[in-house]
Amino acid sequence: MESFIYSLNATMPVFLVMVFGWWLKKIKFISDEFVSVADKFVFKIALPVYVFCDIAKADLSSDFDLRFVLFCSLGTCAFFGVTWLLSEIFIKDKSMIGSFVQGCFRGSAAILGIAFAQNIYGDTGLVPMMIVASIPLFNIFSVIVLIRSNHSAELNKRALIKKTLKGIVTNPIIIGIFAGVPFAIWQIEFPVIVQKVLGSVGSLSTPLALIAIGGSFSMGAALDKWKPTLIASVVKLLVIPGVFLPLAIWMGFSGEALVAVLILTGAPTTVSAYIMAKNMGNDATLASGIVVMTTLLSSVTLTGIIFILKSLTYI
């Protein structure tokens, strides 16, 4: 019973805040414009500030784990490559492959990942290292598979690749992580006033992001192409974690490292997957459905996986 309560406490607050955002949108207390502005504020300001503060106060000499970073990077390459290969073999409608593959491997590692880690441990744990190891690869692999699935002559592939690489370098969250590294290395402390200001701005990231995610839900999207949507959701939430979590345990990862691996492999598909699929001429309906369904089902799968890991004393 203790493990069950622990798993509920770890996941339910996150999803209930998202439900709250959905309800606020339903009663028209918040608008589409609010959701759009909140998304932009969280991604460009609040979340980078939060991870900057978290990294700045870390002890990198003891917290940095190269083996963990390599595991996240190689794992991302592996489940992307295998998912794409199998999709090319088994999916008959080739126009769906880009959205399907991206929906299977590209999780919400930053926003929801930080929310879960913060809810479980009170800080981001090893999530920033996981973000640095995986987010650039998410973007690169997404562009590759979406370009491959778009046969339109109108798509300027070279310009798109250039824009994507620039987007990785200028990603505010990654900049926030690297900006905090010098402060951690030299143990630079901020004046109390600065600490409180940064802390106040950073503390907005999680609740505002979750409300915005809830406000962007479109329940009908998950039913438009329910069969490939369900298959992609099962792969994203159960198959990939089911393969890589035992491998991580076998390699000796536990505690915060294992939670970060769970977030990497089992977090719901990020909203960015829908945006990229739509802008690159892929199946936007399928992409939207995968985002919605994985977000809904992850409330059950993540709770269940955390319960199992806690019962087996791995976290």
Buried (B, 14 or more C-beta within 10 A) or exposed (E): EEBBEBBEEBBBBBBEBBBBBBBBBEEEEBEEEBBEEBBEBBBBBBBBBBBBBBBBBBEEEEBBBEEBBEBBBEBBBBBBEBBBEEBBEEBEEEBBBBBBBBBBBBBBBBBBBBBBBBBBBEBBBBBBBBBBBBBBBBBBBBBBBBBBBBEEEEBEEEEBBEEBBEEBEEBBBBBBBBBBBEBBEEEEEBEEEEBEEBEEBBBBBBBBBBBBBBBBBEEEBBEEBEEBBBBBBBBBBBBBBEBBBEBBBEEEBBEBBBBBBBBBBBBBBBBBBBBBBBEBBBBBBBBBBBBBBBBBBBBEBBBBBBBBBBBEEBB
